Amino acid sequence: MRFHTRKWVKPEDLNPNGTLFGGQLLAWIDEELALYTIIQLENSKVVTKHMSEINFRSSARQGDIIEIGIDVVKFGTTSLSLKCEARNMMTRETIISIESTTMVNLGEDGKPKAHGKKEIEFVRNRLL
């Protein structure tokens, strides 16, 4: 799994228990999945269609650093399926893993549109 992003847990990210609010972590993950999909499909019009079961396995506290990793599961005709993991870099524990999230490529009309991609492309290879 490639880990693309790190987030620093700040006071505004905490729940009343003093640990990372799950909704904040899910927002970070959803944003990272969208950014990854936008880059892969070369289209800024993508939406999250489905996210599989979410199981919080550990947590984080203020000052901890969270790392978010993504792997492509498969390329569909109009979609990209991804798996994701967020881990606490301070404790080395996995906080959450999501086996499948489906991101859908949209056309100008806001409807699913075929993207024509079949494999992961790295930006450095596009520049050659």
N, CA and C of each residue as an Amber inpcrd file, in Angstrom:
protein
   384
   0.8540000  -1.1810000   0.0000000   0.0000000   0.0000000   0.0000000
   0.8940000   1.2360000   0.0000000   0.5140000   2.2050000  -0.7970000
   1.2650000   3.4630000  -0.8560000   0.6050000   4.4810000   0.0820000
   1.4170000   5.0420000   0.9590000   0.9130000   6.0440000   1.8970000
   1.2360000   7.4140000   1.3290000   0.1830000   8.1780000   1.0550000
   0.3010000   9.4330000   0.3200000   0.2570000  10.6800000   1.1930000
  -0.3950000  10.5900000   2.3120000  -0.6820000  11.7980000   3.0740000
  -0.5160000  11.5890000   4.5620000  -0.1560000  12.6570000   5.2280000
  -0.0860000  12.6500000   6.6900000  -0.9270000  13.7980000   7.2220000
  -1.5760000  13.5490000   8.3330000  -2.3830000  14.5650000   9.0140000
  -1.9430000  14.6300000  10.4680000  -1.8940000  15.8290000  10.9700000
  -1.5260000  16.0690000  12.3590000  -2.8070000  16.2660000  13.1490000
  -3.0090000  15.5120000  14.2060000  -4.2240000  15.6130000  15.0150000
  -4.1200000  16.8430000  15.9100000  -5.0410000  17.7920000  15.6700000
  -5.0660000  19.0580000  16.4020000  -6.2680000  19.0900000  17.3550000
  -6.3270000  20.0430000  18.2620000  -7.4250000  20.0940000  19.2300000
  -8.8130000  20.0790000  18.5760000  -8.9510000  20.7490000  17.4320000
 -10.2750000  20.8100000  16.7820000 -10.6830000  19.4770000  16.1430000
  -9.7780000  18.5050000  16.1120000 -10.0680000  17.1920000  15.5300000
 -10.5310000  16.1750000  16.5690000 -10.6140000  16.5790000  17.8320000
 -10.9010000  15.6520000  18.9240000 -12.3930000  15.5620000  19.2570000
 -12.7880000  14.4090000  19.7600000 -14.1490000  14.2080000  20.2670000
 -14.1590000  14.5030000  21.7720000 -15.3140000  14.4190000  22.4300000
 -15.3540000  14.7080000  23.8720000 -14.4900000  13.7660000  24.7160000
 -14.1140000  12.6260000  24.1740000 -13.2550000  11.6800000  24.8850000
 -11.7670000  12.0590000  24.7970000 -11.4640000  13.1040000  23.9980000
 -10.0780000  13.5350000  23.8480000  -9.2980000  12.7300000  22.8190000
 -10.0210000  11.9460000  22.0080000  -9.3790000  11.1850000  20.9390000
  -9.8940000  11.6830000  19.5940000  -9.2390000  11.2560000  18.5330000
  -9.5990000  11.6950000  17.1850000 -11.0600000  11.3660000  16.8770000
 -11.8250000  12.3670000  16.4620000 -13.2220000  12.2060000  16.0750000
 -13.2730000  11.3840000  14.7860000 -14.0210000  10.2930000  14.8000000
 -14.1020000   9.3990000  13.6450000 -14.5730000  10.0930000  12.3840000
 -15.4990000  11.0270000  12.5180000 -15.9990000  11.7580000  11.3530000
 -14.9130000  12.5950000  10.6980000 -13.9990000  13.1290000  11.4900000
 -12.8870000  13.9030000  10.9360000 -11.9620000  12.9940000  10.1430000
 -11.6680000  11.8230000  10.6970000 -10.8070000  10.8750000   9.9960000
 -11.4570000  10.4320000   8.6800000 -12.7580000  10.1570000   8.7020000
 -13.4570000   9.7540000   7.4750000 -13.4560000  10.8790000   6.4410000
 -13.5670000  12.1180000   6.8870000 -13.4970000  13.2590000   5.9570000
 -12.1170000  13.3240000   5.3100000 -11.0470000  13.1220000   6.1060000
  -9.6920000  13.1270000   5.5510000  -9.5280000  12.0120000   4.5230000
 -10.0460000  10.8210000   4.8610000  -9.9410000   9.6660000   3.9600000
 -10.7130000   9.9210000   2.6810000 -11.9440000  10.4060000   2.7850000
 -12.7590000  10.6600000   1.5970000 -12.0910000  11.6860000   0.6840000
 -11.5260000  12.7160000   1.2800000 -10.8270000  13.7350000   0.4830000
  -9.6060000  13.1290000  -0.2190000  -8.8430000  12.3230000   0.4990000
  -7.6530000  11.7170000  -0.0950000  -8.0210000  10.7480000  -1.2170000
  -9.0870000   9.9690000  -1.0300000  -9.5530000   9.0670000  -2.0830000
 -10.0060000   9.8520000  -3.3130000 -10.6990000  10.9620000  -3.0920000
 -11.1460000  11.8000000  -4.2140000  -9.9490000  12.3880000  -4.9560000
  -8.9800000  12.9210000  -4.2360000  -7.7920000  13.4940000  -4.8830000
  -7.0310000  12.4420000  -5.6850000  -6.8750000  11.2660000  -5.1120000
  -6.1820000  10.1840000  -5.8010000  -6.9180000   9.8200000  -7.0940000
  -8.2430000   9.7180000  -7.0110000  -9.0600000   9.3640000  -8.1800000
  -8.9970000  10.4490000  -9.2390000  -9.0790000  11.6980000  -8.8350000
  -8.9890000  12.8260000  -9.7770000  -7.6770000  12.7560000 -10.5530000
  -6.5950000  12.4820000  -9.8590000  -5.2920000  12.4010000 -10.5230000
  -5.2270000  11.1910000 -11.4560000  -5.7130000  10.0380000 -10.9910000
  -5.6640000   8.8330000 -11.8190000  -6.5330000   8.9570000 -13.0670000
  -7.7530000   9.4820000 -12.9090000  -8.6940000   9.5380000 -14.0260000
  -8.5850000  10.8380000 -14.8180000  -7.7800000  11.7760000 -14.3250000
  -7.5760000  13.0690000 -14.9870000  -8.9020000  13.7950000 -15.2240000
  -9.7290000  13.7970000 -14.1870000 -11.0330000  14.4560000 -14.2460000
 -11.3850000  14.9270000 -12.8380000 -11.6940000  16.1910000 -12.6850000
 -12.0210000  16.7210000 -11.3540000 -13.4540000  16.4210000 -10.9330000
 -14.2350000  15.8360000 -11.8070000 -15.6260000  15.5100000 -11.4730000
 -15.7240000  14.0370000 -11.0970000 -15.4900000  13.7470000  -9.8180000
 -15.6380000  12.3970000  -9.2880000 -16.4430000  12.4590000  -7.9950000
 -17.1440000  11.3740000  -7.6880000 -17.9230000  11.3050000  -6.4530000
 -17.7070000   9.9540000  -5.7910000 -17.8970000   9.9280000  -4.4780000
 -17.8440000   8.6840000  -3.7270000 -19.2100000   8.0260000  -3.8450000
 -19.2390000   6.7910000  -4.3520000 -20.5030000   6.0690000  -4.5000000
 -20.7510000   5.1230000  -3.3340000 -19.6990000   4.4250000  -2.9200000
 -19.8820000   3.3840000  -1.9030000 -18.6150000   3.2380000  -1.0670000
 -18.8190000   2.9800000   0.2030000 -17.7110000   2.6750000   1.0960000
 -18.1100000   1.4250000   1.8710000 -17.2340000   0.4030000   1.8750000
 -17.5450000  -0.8400000   2.5830000 -17.5390000  -0.6130000   4.0890000
 -17.7440000  -1.6760000   4.8230000 -17.7840000  -1.6140000   6.2800000
 -16.5640000  -0.8810000   6.8360000 -16.8160000  -0.0770000   7.8370000
 -15.7670000   0.7020000   8.4890000 -15.6190000   0.1650000   9.9070000
 -14.3970000  -0.1960000  10.2820000 -14.1450000  -0.7540000  11.5980000
 -12.9890000   0.0040000  12.2360000 -13.2990000   0.7700000  13.2730000
 -12.2580000   1.5020000  13.9960000 -11.5340000   0.5280000  14.9230000
 -10.2380000   0.3630000  14.7250000  -9.4610000  -0.6100000  15.4840000
  -8.6390000   0.0170000  16.6000000  -8.2840000   1.2750000  16.4430000
  -7.5490000   2.0030000  17.4780000  -7.8670000   3.4780000  17.2910000
  -7.1840000   4.3350000  18.0400000  -7.4870000   5.7560000  17.9450000
  -6.2020000   6.5720000  17.8970000  -6.3750000   7.8580000  18.0640000
  -5.2490000   8.7890000  18.0830000  -5.5850000   9.9190000  19.0380000
  -4.5530000  10.5470000  19.5300000  -4.7100000  11.6640000  20.4590000
  -4.0790000  12.9180000  19.8590000  -4.3430000  14.0460000  20.4850000
  -3.7710000  15.3050000  20.0280000  -2.2550000  15.1780000  19.9070000
  -1.7320000  15.6730000  18.7860000  -0.3000000  15.6270000  18.5380000
   0.1560000  14.4100000  17.7420000  -0.6850000  13.3710000  17.6690000
  -0.3340000  12.1910000  16.8800000  -0.3600000  12.5360000  15.3930000
   0.3680000  11.7730000  14.6180000   0.4040000  11.9560000  13.1700000
  -0.2400000  10.7300000  12.5290000  -1.2170000  10.9910000  11.6760000
  -1.9550000   9.9380000  10.9900000  -1.4490000   9.8550000   9.5560000
  -1.2420000   8.6390000   9.0850000  -0.8050000   8.4230000   7.7160000
  -1.9110000   7.6680000   6.9760000  -2.2470000   8.1200000   5.7580000
  -3.3310000   7.5220000   4.9740000  -2.7450000   6.8590000   3.7350000
  -3.0540000   5.5670000   3.5690000  -2.5630000   4.8120000   2.4290000
  -3.6930000   4.3450000   1.5380000  -3.3910000   4.2280000   0.2430000
  -4.3960000   3.8490000  -0.7600000  -3.7930000   2.8290000  -1.7120000
  -4.6020000   1.8540000  -2.1020000  -4.2690000   0.9130000  -3.1740000
  -5.4690000   0.8030000  -4.1000000  -5.1990000   0.6270000  -5.3840000
  -6.2770000   0.4010000  -6.3480000  -6.6680000  -1.0680000  -6.2820000
  -7.9670000  -1.3260000  -6.1730000  -8.4880000  -2.6890000  -6.1910000
  -8.8200000  -3.0770000  -7.6270000  -9.5380000  -2.1840000  -8.3370000
  -9.8410000  -2.4520000  -9.7500000 -10.3310000  -1.2010000 -10.4650000
 -10.1480000  -1.2260000 -11.7690000 -10.6620000  -0.1810000 -12.6420000
 -11.9530000  -0.6980000 -13.2540000 -13.0570000   0.0280000 -13.0520000
 -14.3160000  -0.2980000 -13.7100000 -14.4390000   0.5750000 -14.9550000
 -15.5700000   0.4780000 -15.6310000 -15.7940000   1.2820000 -16.8360000
 -15.9030000   2.7660000 -16.5060000 -16.6790000   3.0800000 -15.4550000
 -16.8680000   4.4740000 -15.0500000 -16.3340000   4.7330000 -13.6360000
 -15.7570000   3.7090000 -13.0230000 -15.3780000   3.8330000 -11.6160000
 -13.9630000   3.3550000 -11.3470000 -13.5450000   3.6240000 -10.1360000
 -12.2630000   3.1600000  -9.6200000 -12.5500000   2.6520000  -8.2090000
 -12.1740000   1.4090000  -7.9220000 -12.3520000   0.8460000  -6.5850000
 -11.0160000   0.8740000  -5.8620000 -11.0430000   1.3720000  -4.6430000
  -9.8310000   1.5790000  -3.8610000  -9.9650000   0.9720000  -2.4780000
  -8.8380000   0.5510000  -1.8940000  -8.8360000   0.1940000  -0.4810000
  -7.9540000   1.1970000   0.2350000  -8.1840000   1.3270000   1.5190000
  -7.5310000   2.4010000   2.2620000  -7.2150000   1.9530000   3.6850000
  -6.1470000   2.5090000   4.2100000  -5.7900000   2.2770000   5.6050000
  -5.2740000   3.5760000   6.2010000  -5.6690000   3.8370000   7.4190000
  -5.1280000   4.9780000   8.1670000  -4.4440000   4.4080000   9.3960000
  -3.2120000   4.8650000   9.6340000  -2.4890000   4.3510000  10.7820000
  -1.8820000   5.4980000  11.5730000  -1.7060000   5.2430000  12.8510000
  -1.1250000   6.2130000  13.7700000   0.3910000   6.0260000  13.7420000
   1.1060000   7.0320000  13.2770000   2.5550000   6.9210000  13.1520000
   3.2570000   6.9050000  14.5120000   2.5930000   7.3860000  15.5440000
   3.2100000   7.4410000  16.8670000   3.1240000   6.0720000  17.5620000
   1.9800000   5.3920000  17.4080000   1.7860000   4.1020000  18.0810000
   2.0210000   2.9210000  17.1380000   2.1080000   3.2080000  15.8310000
   2.2770000   2.1910000  14.7790000   1.0530000   1.2820000  14.6270000
  -0.0790000   1.7020000  15.1710000  -1.3030000   0.9080000  15.0800000
  -2.1740000   1.3660000  13.9180000  -2.8570000   0.4100000  13.3010000
  -3.8540000   0.7380000  12.2850000  -5.0760000   1.2900000  13.0050000
  -5.5500000   2.4280000  12.5760000  -6.7430000   3.0280000  13.1660000
  -7.9820000   2.4950000  12.4580000  -7.9150000   2.4680000  11.1390000
  -9.0660000   2.0550000  10.3470000  -8.5670000   1.4590000   9.0350000
  -9.2900000   0.4560000   8.5580000  -9.0240000  -0.0500000   7.2120000
 -10.3750000  -0.1820000   6.5110000 -10.3910000   0.2050000   5.2570000
 -11.6090000   0.1490000   4.4460000 -11.2660000  -0.6850000   3.2220000
 -11.8900000  -1.8410000   3.1070000 -11.5430000  -2.7880000   2.0450000
 -11.9320000  -2.3110000   0.6550000 -13.0050000  -1.5380000   0.5410000
 -13.4210000  -1.1010000  -0.7890000 -14.2070000   0.1980000  -0.7380000
 -13.7650000   1.1370000  -1.5450000 -14.5040000   2.3770000  -1.7670000
 -14.6170000   2.5510000  -3.2750000 -15.8180000   2.8420000  -3.7480000
 -16.0310000   3.0370000  -5.1810000 -16.1690000   4.5200000  -5.4720000
 -15.2880000   5.0070000  -6.3370000 -15.3180000   6.3880000  -6.7910000
 -15.7800000   6.3740000  -8.2440000 -16.7230000   7.2580000  -8.5950000
 -17.2950000   7.2700000  -9.9380000 -16.8780000   8.5260000 -10.6900000
 -16.4680000   8.3220000 -11.9280000 -16.0830000   9.3780000 -12.8560000
 -17.3500000   9.9710000 -13.4760000 -17.4790000  11.2950000 -13.4780000
 -18.6700000  11.9480000 -14.0220000 -18.3340000  12.7850000 -15.2400000
 -19.3220000  12.8830000 -16.1420000 -19.1930000  13.7610000 -17.2980000
 -19.7190000  15.1400000 -16.9570000 -19.7160000  16.0340000 -17.9360000
 -20.2110000  17.4010000 -17.7420000 -21.6690000  17.4380000 -17.2960000
 -22.4430000  16.4150000 -17.6880000 -23.8590000  16.3540000 -17.3290000
 -24.0980000  15.8030000 -15.9260000 -23.0200000  15.4420000 -15.2240000
 -23.1460000  14.9280000 -13.8680000 -23.4910000  13.4510000 -13.8100000
 -23.4780000  12.7760000 -14.9350000 -23.7930000  11.3420000 -14.9870000
 -22.5010000  10.5480000 -15.1690000 -22.4980000   9.2560000 -14.7190000
 -21.2970000   8.4340000 -14.8780000 -20.8130000   8.4140000 -16.3250000
 -19.5020000   8.5140000 -16.4720000 -18.8830000   8.5760000 -17.7970000
 -17.6860000   7.6280000 -17.8300000 -17.5580000   6.8620000 -18.9100000
 -16.4120000   5.9690000 -19.0700000 -15.1210000   6.7720000 -19.0440000
 -14.1100000   6.2210000 -18.3640000 -12.8400000   6.9550000 -18.2470000
 -11.7270000   6.3730000 -19.1110000 -11.8510000   5.1450000 -19.5640000
 -10.8660000   4.5560000 -20.4630000  -9.5460000   4.1470000 -19.8290000
  -9.4400000   4.2000000 -18.5120000  -8.1960000   3.8290000 -17.8210000
  -8.2390000   2.3520000 -17.4290000  -7.0690000   1.7110000 -17.4350000
  -7.0070000   0.2880000 -17.1000000  -5.9330000  -0.0500000 -16.0690000
  -5.0390000   0.8980000 -15.7940000  -3.9730000   0.6460000 -14.8360000
  -3.5260000   1.9470000 -14.1890000  -2.8330000   1.8010000 -13.0610000
  -2.3240000   2.9630000 -12.3290000  -1.2950000   3.6830000 -13.1950000
  -1.4130000   4.9970000 -13.2380000  -0.4350000   5.8290000 -13.9240000
   0.2160000   6.7400000 -12.8930000   1.5210000   6.8630000 -12.9950000
   2.2390000   7.7660000 -12.1100000   2.4880000   9.0620000 -12.8620000
   2.3170000  10.1850000 -12.1780000   2.4540000  11.4990000 -12.8100000
   3.8160000  11.6380000 -13.4760000   4.8580000  11.1150000 -12.8420000
   6.2100000  11.2240000 -13.4320000   6.2690000  10.5750000 -14.8110000
   5.4850000   9.5250000 -15.0460000   5.4630000   8.8540000 -16.3530000
   4.6870000   9.6510000 -17.3870000   3.7330000  10.4450000 -16.9550000
   2.9600000  11.2810000 -17.8810000   3.8030000  12.4240000 -18.4210000
   4.8100000  12.8150000 -17.6570000   5.6380000  13.9670000 -18.0200000
   6.7100000  13.6170000 -19.0310000   6.9540000  12.3350000 -19.2700000
   8.0240000  11.9190000 -20.1830000   7.6390000  12.0680000 -21.6370000
